[in-house]
Amino acid sequence: MENGDIESIESRRNDVSVQVNDTMSISFDSSLDAERHQANILIVDDQKLNLIVLKSLLKQHGFVNVTTVEDPREVEALWSRQRFDLMLLDLEMPNLPGIEVMKILERIGQDPYLPILVITANTDERTRLEALAHGAQDFLNKPFNPSEVISRIRNMLTVRILYKRMEEKILERTRQLHETRLEVIRCLGRAAEYRDNETGRHVIRIGQISALLARVMGLSEAHCDLIMHATPMHDVGKIGIPDHILLKPGRLDSEEFEIIKTHAIIGGNILAGYREEPLVTARSIALTHHEKWDGSGYPNQLSGESIPIESRICAVADVFDALTSWRPYKQPWSVEDAVEHIVRERGRHFEPKVVDALLDNMESIRSIKSTICD
């Protein structure tokens, strides 16, 4: 590879525009200069004079956030405290070579794209290729030309700003898609609940109560959030149950009960085939939230910890909220009566640890019931 192939091609355009998927446009205008001047720049060189000269040069050209490091061994600790937009790095340093500094940053992995401008007297092609392999974006040879230093820094910061703005756009679009997916899930859950509940608020309470129980049982915050969004789909299979059975204002006979039990399988089928969360967990809950701790539930007679933890939690939250809510076929139970029933079923219908979590947090659960009321 020729040196000319290694050197980056400089772009001196004032306006840069990137089109992403024909829907996202990122434009650079006069604000680019101000953003470049505010960038965090790190200079690493074991020669103090080089640090002084480079920092002074950058300050003269309006760059205000410049940090210098004479001992490269300090970079790792510094990197853990601050995020930089550009690093000027010497390769040949006695305490820690520049290549090793780049390897450390690769290992830390806090930033997927960090422009590294290597300043070195070494023009050996093998050294340059190794530097490129570990994150170098561009090179300057010592002794350097001040105008070239500033031009390359401006160009590299332009790319850095482009990357950051594109990343922000992608993150925002991803957030919007995630919110849209969650809203569809909530709507589908409410659609099922509206068939046997006046307002459909039951599914919202189930999500909140389940997340609370999961949290006090020590599940991770991400897992609790997943449970909160997935549990509202637990009864989506009710969409497939005939109204004359689902809304019957009295006790179901054995044949009718067998039909209504199929809502678990129907729910699992409705949510089958998805590979994204929270739909994967929602399917698991829809299919297994009527399984019982002692194995006497349905549809597959799972028992104990073979029942997914999300479903074990949902079962307690669902029964508690259903008992204390109005239904076409019954008046709401008192909280005390509902708790007494759940305690009786501890170790049979319900996992004991989930029941204990409910009992220990009744004040918070009452608050959810009163805040999200029908």
N, C-alpha and C positions, 0 to 999 in steps of 0.2 A: 504494500500500500504506500503511495506517495504522500509526502507531507501535505501536499495540496489537497489530497482527499480527506485528510484528517481534520484540516482547518475548517471551522464552521463558516458557512456562507452568511455574510452580514446582510441584514435587511435594514434599509434606512427610510422606510415608509413611515409617515406620521399617523396614518390610520390603518388599523388592522381589523379585519372582520372575519369571524369564524361562523360558519353555518353548521349546526349539529342536528342531524336527522330532519333537516328542512323545517325545523320548528323553533330552534333556539338560535338567536343571533347575539353575538357578543361584539360590541363595537368599542373602539378606542378613539378618544378624541383628545381635546386639550387637557382633560383631567389626568391623562396618562403621566405627564411630566411630574405633576404633584405627587401621584402615587409612587412613582419611581423614587422620588427624593425622600419619601417617608419609609422606604423599604429598609429592613434590618439586614445589614451587611456585616459579615464576619471575615476578618483578615487573619490568617494564621501563617506566621513566618518566624523563624528563630533569629533572624537578623533585625535588631531593634530599629536600625536606620531605615530599613525597608518599610517597617510598620509606620514609622513617622511620616515618611515620604508619601506613602499610599493614602494614609488617613488624611493628611493635609490636602492632597490632590482631590480626594472625594469631597471634602468639606468645601473646597473652593468651587466645586461644581454643584453645590446645593444638596448633597447627600448628608442627612442630619443624624441618622442612626447607624453609626459605624463603631464596631467593637473590634479591638485588636487583641491577639493572643500570641505571646512570644514562646510559651511552652506548649506544644501540641497535646501534651498529656492532660491539659485542662479542658480540652474541647468536649469530652464526653460529659463531664459534670455540667458544663455551660449549656450543652445541648438539651439536657434534661430540664433546664429552667426556662429556656427561651427558644422560640421558633424563628429561624433565620430565612431570608428570602434569597440570599446569595452568599457564597463563600469563596474568597480568594485564598488559594492554598498553595504553599510552597511544597515541593516534593521531597527535597533533600534536607532533612532536619535530623540532628543527632539523637534526640531523645525518642522520637517517634516519626518515622517517615510518613510523608503525605499519603502514600498508598494505604498504610495501616490506619490512618485517620479515616479515610473513606470506607475502609472495611468495618470500622467501629460504627460509623453512621449507618451503613447497610444493616448491621446487626440490630441497632436500636430501632430502625425502621419506622420512625415517627412521621416521616414526610415522604410520600410516594414520588415527589418530584422536587429535588433541590438542585438548582444550577450551581455547579462547581467550576470556577475559573482557575485553572492551574497556572501558576507563575513559576517558571523554572528555567535554569540555565542548561538543563539536559534536553538535547534535541534528539536523543536516541529514539528510533521508531518503536522498539520493543517496550520501552518505558511508557511512551505515549499510549500505545495500545492497551497496556495494563491499566493505565489511569482511566482510559475510556471504559474499560470493562467494569470498573468499580465506581462509576458515576461522574467522571469528568465530562463537562459539556463543551469546554473550549480551552485553548492554550494561549499563553503569552510567554515569549522568550525574554530572559534577562540578558542585557539591560533592556528595559521596556520603554516604549514610546508613550508618554503621558496621554496624548490624544487617542492613541489606539486603546489604551486601558479604559478610558471613559467611554469610547464608542462601544467596545465589547460589553462593558458593564450595562450600558443603556439597553443594548440589544437583548442581553440575557434577562434583564429585569422585565423587558417587554414580554418575553415568552413566559416568564414566571407569573406575571400579572394575568396574562391570557389564560394560563392554566388555572390559576386560582378563581378567576371569574367563571370559567367554564365549569369548574368543580362545584362552585356555589350554585350555578344554574342547574346542574345535574342533580345535586342534593335536593334543591327545592322541587324539581320535577318529580324526583323519587318520593319526596314527602307527600306531594299532592296525589300521586298515584296510590300511595299507601293509605292516605285518608279516604280516597275514593273507594278503595277495596273494603276498608273497614265500614264505610257507610252502607255499601251494598250488603255486607254481612249483617249489619244491624237491621237494615230494612227487611231482609229475608227472615231474620229471627223474629222481628215484630209481626211480620205477615203470618207466621205460624201461631204466635201467641194471640193475635186478634181473633182467632177462630174459637178460643175458649176463655178469653179474658177481655174485659172491657177496654183496657187502654194499652195493653202490651208492655206496660212498665215492668212487669215481672222479669223479662229478660235482662233489662238494665240492672235491676237489683241483683239478679243471679250473678252477673259479671262482677259487680262491686263486692258482693259478699264472698264470692269464690276467690277473688284476688286478695281480699283481706285474710282469709283463712290460709291461703298459700303463703302469704308473707309471714304470718306468725309461726307457720310450720317450718320456716327457714329456707324456702325456695328463693332462687335468685330474683332480682327485680325484673329482669328480662322475662323470666318464666312467669312471674305473677302478671306482668303486662299481657303476655300471650294468653294466659288463662282468662283474663278479664275480657279480651276481645273474642275469644273462641267460644266461651260458654253460652253466650246468647243464642247460639245455633243449636243448642242441645235438643230442642223439640221440633226442629224444622221438618221432621218426618210426619208431623201431625197434618201437614198439608195433604197427605194422601189418605187420611182417615175420613170416612163419610160423616157428615154432620149429624145424622140421627144417632150415631154412636158417640162421637166426640162431645156433643152438646146435650146428651141425654140427662134430664134433670132427676136422675135417680141412680140406683145401684145397677151396674152392668151385670148381665148374666155371663156365664162362663164363655159362651161363644163370642159375645161382644168383647169381652176382656181379651180373648186371644187375638181378635182383630186389632184392638187398640195397641196391643203389645208390638204389633208389626211396625209401629212408627219408628222404632229404633233402627231396624233394618232399612226402612225407607229413607230415613235421614242419612244413614251411612251411604246408601246408593246415590242420593242427591249430591252429596259432597265428594263422591269418589272421583279419582282421576286428577285431582289437583296436587301439585308438588310444592306450593308456596304456603308459608304460614300467613295468617292463622288458620287457613282452611284445612291443613293437614290435622292439626290438633282439634279443630271443630268437628271433623269427621269422626275422629276417635271418640270424642265426648258424645256425639249424637248416637253412636253405635253402642257405647258401653255404660252410659250413665245410669242404666237400670240394672246393671249387674250388682250383686250383693256380696258383702265381705265373706259370708259363709257359703257362697256358691249357689244360692237358691234363686238368683235373679235371672234376667233374660237379656239378650236372646241366646247367649252362649254359655251360661252357667259358669262364668269366670269367678274366681275367688281370690281373696287376699291381695297380695301385691301383683298378681297377674292382671288385675284391673289397673289401667293407667291411673297415675296419681291425680291427673286432672279430673277424671271421672269420679274418683272417690271423693274429691272435694266438692265437685258439682252436685253429687247425689245429696249430700247433707244440706248444701245451700238451697237446692231446688225444693227438697221436701219441706224444709223450714219455711221458705217463703210461700210455697203453695198452700201449706196448712194455714198460714196466717193471712191469706188473701181470699177475697171473694171469688167464687166460681158459680156458674149457673146452677150447679147441682149441690152447692153447700154454702153456708155462712163461714166467715173467717174464724179460725180458732184463736183463742188467746195465746199470747207468747208463752205463757206458763204451761199451757196444755201441749203446745207444739214441742217445747223443750222436753217435757216429761215423756212424750212419745219417742223423741229421738234418743233420749237416754235409755229407754227400754230396748231400743233396737241397736244399741252400742254393742259391737262385736258380732251382731247377726247381719243386719242390713248395712250398717255403717262401720267404717274403720274407726277404732277407738281413738286414735290420735286426732282425727278430724273432728270427732264429737267433742273432745277435750278442748280443741282450739275454738270451737263454737261457744262452749260454755264459758271459757275464759275471756271472751271478747263480746259478750252480749250487749254491753253498753254501746260499742261501736256499731254493732249490727242493728240495734234499735235505731240508731241515728241514721243509718242508710235507709231503713224502712220508712222513717218519718220524712226524710228529705226527698226520696224518690217514691212518693205515694201515688196510689191510683186515684 
